[in-house]
Amino acid sequence: MITIVAFIIAIGILITIHEAGHFLAAKFFNVKVETFSIGFGPPIFKKKSGETEYVVAAIPLGGYVKMSGEDPNEPVKSERDFYAKPPWQRIVIALAGPIMNLLLTIILFSTVYTIGKYVPTYSIKTPKVGFASTNSTLKQGDIIEKVNKKPVKTWQEFEKIVALNPDKELDILIKRDGKNVNIKVKTGKNEKNGTGTIDIVPALKPVIGKIIKNSPAEKAKLKNGDIILSINGKEITGWEQVVNEIKDSNGKEITLIILRDGKREEKKVKPQYNKEHKKYVIGIVPKIDQTFIKYPPFEAVKMGTKQFLSQSTLFFTFIKKLVTGNASFKSLGGPIMIAQVAGKAAEAGLSSFLFFMGFISLQLGYFNLLPLPVLDGGLIVMFLIEWIRGKPLSQKFVERFQQIGFALLGILMILVFYNDIMRLFH
């Protein structure tokens, strides 16, 4: 239930802000607005105020502002008609919706940094490798300094680079044993969403954060919060050692010395083979330390703007990779995926939900600016051409342009719904 409610609240606010941009710009240029609708389909609420009818419709997947004289094929009847206005004013009206979404993104990100949020401690620290697979050129203890000659300051930055580069060879500058070393690392590809992967994990403390149900660890009565001090007499200082010792046990019983409530205890556990991960496990998950970050209002705005610019760069980098074939369309998501993430973000708390809304608002703003027919960006392109030419575009050109737009949008909708459904099955 929380998923549906969170989705409706998030999408409802973002669409309202977007359409409010078109509405306010139209009013500013004295264009008559006949309908302001949030949602499509059968109306569930209607109210006429002045010359505008305000509507809330049943399908919350969009909205629209209907203006007088917005059909280019009909003759202009009034100076308040949309097409009675010069091209530059129509451009501003079309641009206002996406701009409102982008401004809202900065406001939401800034609000998140004002009220504060928890983040994994490792994600905001120097990217130090805690564990690497045996076939990786990276090793435990390596500190990642640069990727493709660009400085990397946090593990979070490194994760973003990997995600945007599936099946690619990365040039990485690392610090190993006090020396700088250049290595090449081949990323993998997540077949479910097309993002890049790499077989390493950050350095984590040997503290149990979760016990898998019906696992050897549960049978041995291990608990959340237990600190693993040693395995088979070998001192443990990091989680990567825990993984290695269990993996190398070959299924033989191991002896753990743990620290619980300030007291040492001995636990014997027999690992079992996990077919999915192809290694021996005992059913424990590391505890991820959290850091609460919060800033004064002015600093929060700076951080919110910085996050906006970072996410903007990611958006356009991803679009470029999609166009060039270096990113997979499997990574695209639609309403179902958005609803799922909305529910999880709402359960995680207000900060997570607001950050999620800011992220979706940014996607919505930039997506609508893409120069595709039937999107705001497509309208802007047509009005810009008309402004440069000094005369209206031909009816035939406009119709063809819109037909292409509907076809492309239809293909995109089918693709994202297909991706969403396949994610549900997997």
HELIX and SHEET records of a PDB file:
HELIX    1   1 ILE A    2  PHE A   28  1                                  27    
HELIX    2   2 PHE A   82  ALA A   84  5                                   3    
HELIX    3   3 PRO A   87  ILE A  115  1                                  29    
HELIX    4   4 THR A  121  ILE A  124  5                                   4    
HELIX    5   5 TRP A  155  ALA A  163  1                                   9    
HELIX    6   6 PRO A  216  LYS A  219  1                                   4    
HELIX    7   7 TRP A  239  LYS A  247  1                                   9    
HELIX    8   8 PRO A  297  THR A  324  1                                  28    
HELIX    9   9 PHE A  329  SER A  331  5                                   3    
HELIX   10  10 PRO A  335  ALA A  348  1                                  14    
HELIX   11  11 LEU A  350  LEU A  369  1                                  20    
HELIX   12  12 ASP A  376  ARG A  389  1                                  14    
HELIX   13  13 GLN A  395  PHE A  425  1                                  31    
SHEET    1   A 2 VAL A  33  SER A  49  0                                        
SHEET    2   A 2 THR A  52  MET A  67 -1                                        
SHEET    1   B 2 LYS A 117  PRO A 120  0                                        
SHEET    2   B 2 GLN A 290  ILE A 293 -1                                        
SHEET    1   C 2 VAL A 129  ALA A 132  0                                        
SHEET    2   C 2 ILE A 200  PRO A 202 -1                                        
SHEET    1   D 4 LYS A 150  PRO A 151  0                                        
SHEET    2   D 4 ILE A 143  VAL A 147 -1                                        
SHEET    3   D 4 GLU A 169  ARG A 176 -1                                        
SHEET    4   D 4 LYS A 179  LYS A 186 -1                                        
SHEET    1   E 2 GLY A 188  LYS A 189  0                                        
SHEET    2   E 2 GLY A 196  THR A 197 -1                                        
SHEET    1   F 2 ILE A 208  ILE A 211  0                                        
SHEET    2   F 2 ILE A 284  PRO A 286 -1                                        
SHEET    1   G 4 LYS A 234  GLU A 235  0                                        
SHEET    2   G 4 ILE A 227  ILE A 231 -1                                        
SHEET    3   G 4 ILE A 254  ARG A 260 -1                                        
SHEET    4   G 4 LYS A 263  VAL A 269 -1                                        
SHEET    1   H 2 GLN A 272  ASN A 274  0                                        
SHEET    2   H 2 LYS A 279  VAL A 281 -1                                        
END                                                                             
